[in-house]
Structures are given as structure tokens and as C-alpha cells.
Amino acid sequence: MLPREAEAISHKLLSQGGFIEQLAAGIYNFLPLGYRVLKKVEKIIREEMDQIGGQEVLLAAMQPKSLWQESGRWDKMDPPLFKFRDRHHKELTLGPTHEEVITAMVRSRVDSYRDLPFYLYQIQNKFRNEMRATGGLLRVREFIMKDLYSFHADKADLDRYYSLVIQAYHKIFNRCELSVLISEAGSGSIGGSECHEFQLPNLSGEDRVLFCEKCDLAINHETIAGVKVCRKCAGKLKVFSTIELGHVFKLGDIYSKKLQAVFMDKQGRKKPIVMGCYGIGLGRLMASIIEDSKHHDEKGMIWPKSVAPFDAHLIAIENKENKNILKTAERIKDNLEQSGIEVLNDDRKDISAGEKFVECDLLGIPARLVVSAKTGDKIEYKKRGEGKAELLTQEELIKRLKMNS
């Protein structure tokens, strides 16, 4: 079902295809197809975070007022916190971010410079009290986010790891087949001495980035509105509409000082832990893939193989003369799955071939497979987004699907 307010192409197609369902403004359920995509995105992110030494944790979503008072952000967050009282009249918030919680956790476990550095990340629901939730998954009030936090003895080590995270983020977006700009940005209510955003140029984006094609400098328009010339090379700056896919911050010691997270250095002096934080919204990344022009057309979505809900979409076309097609398709599905290929088998009866093909294009699974009386003992194979179809044996088909993986 298509929500009346759907304007972004990802909102329209993900809703029409049954990937997501709107529960309320800015709040979405992920249906089976959408959840499969979300888990593929999560897998990519988790692999790249593990590769740079991240250890996964899961922190509480409900957070006490006292922690936010320690940091001074209880009444200063923008958008404002979702606040509530429990049955004991204690004030809490639904966490939009976890700097306070993780700093409090670390301060009770770190004593010495020997304990540093280390890196903790989680993939968990966040809550943002947005005034205007728009664009489907692009701007929501509840969302799943990967947030990584790093802890260091000094700024030099933070700088080293910050560069590693930037490289990991580029790998994540490349695996999702997205070409991004990295722009200098303001730190907003998170804070810190330096931060960068990963931006996808896109007309649906709400952000504006100034980009110098001469030296590749990119700056968030909000931080230097009115500037038209590059400060590095004096080249002309162009304005791009973009979608923010990720944000990284050099927090320094702003939270560790406020929450008394300290360690003893080699000289026996107490020092605040130096921190960084690094975020990616999974739902927004999922929607941004579809927003990208190469991942949709007038018929529907075109998922990259890395995050597609299935590898292949199998369509069985049965007629009165041949009623064994559905059984043949089931055997083909079993054989493909035994070879490690994920298959969505459309074995519905009383649905025309034309309707099945239209829905197949909408769902955007990388390969369309057709079994019918016309295909005989072979299978018709066609890549999504391409017009040419060919007949392959099961062995040839398995090789082709694995080659395209």
C-alpha cells in the first residue's frame, strides 16, 4: 500500500513492493523482504567494523536523566529528547545516541593507559523527536543505527583510528554500490573538534554540499553559507543536493571530562580519555540505495547483489496442458538453494504471467528465472534492468548466478 504522502522514490517503491509499512509518521515496520535487505546491510557494516577491531555491544535504549544531566544535554538536544517517567516517577529518555551511556560504562572499567585503545560498537534502535518526518526511511523518528565509539590515550591515536574508520565507511558504501562524497561538517549537538559527513549526491536529499571539482574539497553548506570559492585552490564551488549516509566525530575529551572518565598515564598522571564516535543509519542507507539512479527505473527497484533480499526470483508459469511446472520449479529452487543461492519462488496459482513479471520488476531481485512449457528442460534467465533473456541448463544457471555474486 502506498502512503498518500509518499514523494521520495524509495518511499514509494519500498511501500509498493511490501518491504516496509508505515505505522505512524516517521515510524515503520520492516516486512519480510525489507527485513532481509536490512540484515544484508547490517552484515556488511558488521564485517567492516570487526575488520578495524570493533567489539560489538548492546546498550540500553532507556537512559536515566542523571546521565544526561552530567553531560549537560538533558535540555539542550536538538531535536529534543523523548522524555517520560516510570512508575516510580523517575525521569528517563529513549536514547537518540549513546555517548553518555558508553562513557559511563567505560569510566568504571578503564584505569590505565594499558587499557587503551579499544573500540565498541552496536547496531540498535534510536529515537529522534523530529518535528517533520519525511521521505519514508530517509527521515524518521525511530531507526536502527550502527554507532561506534573509540577510546584513546591521546589525540594522535584518535587521528589514526579516525582515518581507519573513514576507510571502512568507504568500503561499506562501495559494497552497497554507492559513490559518496566526504564533506567537512558542523558537530551540532554531538560536539567535538572535527567531524565529517558521507554524502550521496541526490535530488531527494535535504542536505546541501559545496563541492570543488578541481581539488575535491567538500563542505556542508550549513557551515559556510554564502561562500562560493574553494579555500584550498580558489576553484569555483558547486552546490549539490545530498543525502547524509554517515557521520564521524572527533569528540576529544568533552564527554570524558564531564562524566569523569579518566585513566592513569605512563607518568602516573590522571587524564581524560580521548574519544571518537561514528554513525550510520541502516534504514536510511537501505532507502538511499534505491534513491540512487542506477538502482531503480520506471518499473521498480534494482537491488545490488550484496543487499538484495534474494539472489534470484523464480517464476513458474503453469498451463492446462502442463500441470507439472510448479513441481519442476520447486525442484529447481531446492537445487539452487543447495548450491548456496537464495531463491524467491513465485508459485502462486491463478495469477497471470504478466502480473508476475510486473511484480518481479518492482521487487528488483537481481535475476529473473522463468520455468514454463516453452522453456522445456531449461530455465529462462534475465538480469534485472537488462532486456536480453537466455535459456540455460541448471548447471549453467548455477555458474552464472555464482559468477554474478
Stockholm file with secondary structure:
# STOCKHOLM 1.0

chainA/1-405         MLPREAEAISHKLLSQGGFIEQLAAGIYNFLPLGYRVLKKVEKIIREEMDQIGGQEVLLAAMQPKSLWQESGRWDKMDPPLFKFRDRHHKELTLGPTHEEVITAMVRSRVDSYRDLPFYLYQIQNKFRNEMRATGGLLRVREFIMKDLYSFHADKADLDRYYSLVIQAYHKIFNRCELSVLISEAGSGSIGGSECHEFQLPNLSGEDRVLFCEKCDLAINHETIAGVKVCRKCAGKLKVFSTIELGHVFKLGDIYSKKLQAVFMDKQGRKKPIVMGCYGIGLGRLMASIIEDSKHHDEKGMIWPKSVAPFDAHLIAIENKENKNILKTAERIKDNLEQSGIEVLNDDRKDISAGEKFVECDLLGIPARLVVSAKTGDKIEYKKRGEGKAELLTQEELIKRLKMNS
#=GR chainA/1-405 SS CCCTTCCSHHHHHHHHTTSEEEEETTEEEECHHHHHHHHHHHHHHHHHHHHTTCEECCCCSEEEHHHHHHHTCTTTCSSCCEEEECTTCCEEEECSCCHHHHHHHHHTTCCBGGGCCEEEEEEEEEECCCSCCCTGGGSCSEEEEEEEEEEESSHHHHHHHHHHHHHHHHHHHHHTTCCCEEEECCCTTTCCSEEEEEEEECTTCSEEEEEETTTCCEEEGGGSTTCCBCTTTCCBEEEEEEEEEEEEEEEETHHHHHTTCEEECTTSCEEECEEEEEEEEHHHHHHHHHHSGGGEETTEECCCTTTCSCSEEEEECCCSSCCCHHHHHHHHHHHHHHTTCCEEEECCSSCCHHHHHHHHHHHTCSEEEEESTTTTTSEEEEETTCCCEEEECHHHHHHHHHHTC
#=GC SS_cons         CCCTTCCSHHHHHHHHTTSEEEEETTEEEECHHHHHHHHHHHHHHHHHHHHTTCEECCCCSEEEHHHHHHHTCTTTCSSCCEEEECTTCCEEEECSCCHHHHHHHHHTTCCBGGGCCEEEEEEEEEECCCSCCCTGGGSCSEEEEEEEEEEESSHHHHHHHHHHHHHHHHHHHHHTTCCCEEEECCCTTTCCSEEEEEEEECTTCSEEEEEETTTCCEEEGGGSTTCCBCTTTCCBEEEEEEEEEEEEEEEETHHHHHTTCEEECTTSCEEECEEEEEEEEHHHHHHHHHHSGGGEETTEECCCTTTCSCSEEEEECCCSSCCCHHHHHHHHHHHHHHTTCCEEEECCSSCCHHHHHHHHHHHTCSEEEEESTTTTTSEEEEETTCCCEEEECHHHHHHHHHHTC
//
